[in-house]
Amino acid sequence: MSLTIEKNTVVSLQYELFDEAGALIEKTDAPITYLHGGYDGIFPRVEAELNGKQSGHACVIPLTPDEAFGDYDKALIRSEPRNLFPKNVAVGMQFQGTAQGSDHIAVYTVTEVGTDSVVVDANHPLAGKTVKFSCTVTEVRKATPEEVTHGHVHGAGGHHH
């Protein structure tokens, strides 16, 4: 008999992520694995939909921006002096930095390179977009006591210390 997905189970699943028009954005080559039960290993809405299901369960879950990658925030766009960047800076490059007035490290993507300035954006590329999360559960197992204590999966497909 297959184990039911509940708090402190480890869930493995294949997934595909689609935009609102149905275009494929991302697809797993191998199953991803997360610790189920509020450990922030997967979108909370997906976790809620999978609760009580078993291996083999397949579903498509629409996720609004607030359930997935957040709303697009214009305050996360910054224009910085060009001399703060390497000479070969180009659109699409990414840099880590702190947001003004915060010690939170964010990933900034270069969106524009000018003569005197570089525009960077810390929004997730899918911020502000509704997406469809399509998945199939491939395995469910009980989490080890160590995984529960640490709040994440260990071993194959999980975190390594």
Secondary structure, 3 states (H helix, E strand, C coil): CCCECCCCEEEEEEEEEEECCCCEEEECCCCEEEECCCCCCCCHHHHHHHCCCECCCEEEEEECHHHCCCCCCHHHEEEEEHHHCCCCCCCCCEEEEECCCCCCEEEEEEEEECCCEEEEECCCCCCCCCEEEEEEEEEEEECCHHHHHHCCCECCCCECC
